[in-house]
C-alpha cells in the first residue's frame, strides 16, 4: 500500500465516528471508555471483541449477523481496518466500533467482566520460539481474557495454522480449561457450529479453495 493511500485512510479514520484511536499514554494513564463502552454504543447489549481484526471484514459480518450485540475490532494498523470501518459507516451499522491499539494493552481499555465474547481469527501463529510471547493464546493472554470476560464468557480461535491450534489445545488441557468445541478441520466436521462457518474472510475462502483445513476452538478459561 502506498504512503498516499495510507495517509488518506488515516485521515478518513479520524472522521469516522466508529473509530477510536487513543495514544499509548492515554491508554495507560486512564482510557475514558474503560468500563463505559455501553455509553459509546448507547445500549446495554453484550460486547464482543475481535483481536487482530485486520481489514475488519469479520467484525462487520459478525455485527450484521448479530444486531443484538456490540462488536469492537482491535488492531494497531488503522490503515487495514479502514475498510471495515468504512463499510460499517456506509451500511449504518451502529453496533460496530474499531479500536486502534496494541492487543497487549486491552486490559487498560476494558474493565473486568466488561466483555461477553472474544474472537481471534487467523492471527499470526508466531511459530518461532523467540516470538512465543506474541501468540495471542499464551498463558498471559488467556489470563487477560478471563479477567475481561464475564463469568460465562467464551473465546473463539479460528485459524489455518495447525501449529497454533495444537498449541492452544495443549495449554487448555494442561490448565484444565473448559473446551466447548474443537475440530482440526471445521468444514469437514459432522456438526460444525454455525457461528464458526457462517462467515468467511477473503483469505479464508482462498485457503478453502486450496483445500487447506480451517481449525476452530471454542473455550472458557478457568484459572
Secondary structure, 3 states (H helix, E strand, C coil): CCHHHHHHHHHHHHHCCCEECCCHHHHHHHCCCCCCHHHHHCCCCEEEEEECCCCCHHHHHHHHHCCCEEEEEEECCHHHHHHHHHHHHHCCCCCEEEEECCHHHHHHHCCCCCEEEEEEECCCCCCCHHHHHHCCCCHHHHHHHHHHEEEEEEEEEEECCHHHHHHHHHHHHHCCCEEEEEECCHHHCCCCCHHHHCCCCHHHHHHHHCCCCCEEEEEECCC
